[in-house]
């Protein structure tokens, strides 16, 4: 079991992994269609995208939280 203090990192890892998986899959499909070797090409694109997405999520999360706080009001 992972300690609670690592929850934000784990959340960022999972979220960036899922989002980059979806976006890279869609982008690969749009660029190549269901070509031969599609899954291998998608996996390669996904790993590269995830390598960029994870640090980006960690860096942008505080900014996104501040923007949400500014754009929302207490009931």
C-alpha positions, 0 to 999 in steps of 0.5 A: 500500500502506498502512503497517503502523502504520495496521493497527489503524485499517484493521482498525477501519474494515473491521470497523465497516463490515462489522458496521454493514452487516449490522446495518443491513440486518437492522434495515431488513429487519425494520422495512420488509420488502423495500419499494420503495426498500429498497436506498436505505434500507439504504444510508442507514441503513448510512452513518449507522450506520458513522459511529457504529460506526467511532469506537466501535470505535476507542474500545472496542477497548482496553477489549475487549482488556483484558477479553479479557486478564482473561478468558483464561489462559495454557495 
